[in-house]
Amino acid sequence: MKRFVIETWGCQMNVHDSEKMAGILRGCGYEPAASAAEADLVLLNTCSVREKAAAKVFSRLGALRRLKRARPSMVLGVCGCVAQVEGETIFRRAPWVDLVMGPRNLAQLGDLLERARRDGRSLSLARDDDPIVFPSGTAARAPGPKAYVTVMEGCNKRCAFCIVPQTRGREVYRDAEAIVAEARALAADGHPEIELLGQNVNAWHHGPDDLASLLHQIDRLPGVRRLRFTTSHPGHLSRSIMEAMRDLPSVCNHLHLPAQSGSDRVLRRMRRGYTRARYLAKIDWLRAAVPDMAFSTDLIVGFPGETEEDFEATLALVRAGGFAQIYAFAYSRRPGTEAATAPDTVPAEVQSERLQRLLAVQEEITARVNASLLGRTFEVLLDGPSRLDEGVVKGRTRCNRIVHLPANPPAARGFLTARILRVHAHSLTGEPVASPSAA
Ligand code: SAM
């Protein structure tokens, strides 16, 4: 039996792409290995959204070279967004790589492996607007209550900083019937939580359907108790999607809504297509309509031309947004993007100073927001034992907060009600209670 390892970087789409690749490999007779040292096939599923993430791939390839020297029969592949951007260059920079495959070529993995074995090397980067050919039901999903379902591939936005449209191509949408059938099968197979995935998920549409009507169709399926979708663009967050979030029992009260900046001037230069006021108005609407609504966001600091005043507008947005969590990044120049040629770059030391200030402001907000949860009860969907402590299980609330609980008496899986006893920067500690009236 041949054994494989897939090392995954980046977003949820990459995590699910790795599950799809694992499914194909199992179909080809492979089984998972515990580490690269024990594997016959090592695939790196890569992210190129920031320069550091892309650079890590080449340093990992450097480390894997030793394994390849020791066992020349081991097949080494680079997949995902770095593969798409670098293409043939990967073979030149790391000639010990056998296979290079872009994110739109997953379904060909079996053939590419065959070709690599036969010809010594294989490469596939076709990135046209093919309909999604990935066979539903093939993915080897990670164990746990949540299952990812792809609704679309690609991104048609032209955000000035972002390399994703280059790596993942134009948007193509799965039809509602296929998505609903996959969600139905997953729920029947013991996944009470479904998360719909797309780089621009709330732009999904097909025939008469949009994301709101898709949420309605999945909400009705037996066994679906929690429904999430990511990643949303603020410009596509329509009133009908927000109403679905308010009205549908399974749709969770958490939304990841990347703002990127709090300055209208910077948002314009980023070509985000919304203003700070429109962003905040949507958040306010949802907060008023949906009990315990929680938000997380992505923010970029030090985008070319960002002044101290622009940055302070971002700090003000963070204060006004009351986010449960933020993901903050220093702007990273990506080749081929509009901003890559901007002359007015922000020095690295200013970027990092702003990043620290932003994180410090959010730390205060997280502490305040979390303190308001103390003593309250929440429904928790357990997803298994804690990695750090055998005596503890972990799960998530509907508003996407991680909760740790003593392992005894609760089982490691299923739903329970928990009272929050302590709050930390990135998680909560609770105790199970009998009350069925959890938020
Ligand atoms: N479309 C997806 C989304 O909205 O989540 C993918 C974007 S990327 C995986 C996630 C985040 O990375 C973005 O929301 C943005 O904040 C950040 N990002 C993207 N390009 C960046 C760049 N050039 N420099 C720094 N951060 C970047």
Residues whose N, C-alpha, C, O or C-beta is under 5 A from the ligand:
A	BS01	SAM	C11 V49 R50 F161 C162 Q199 T231 P258 D298 L299 I300 F329 A330 Y331 S332 R333 R334
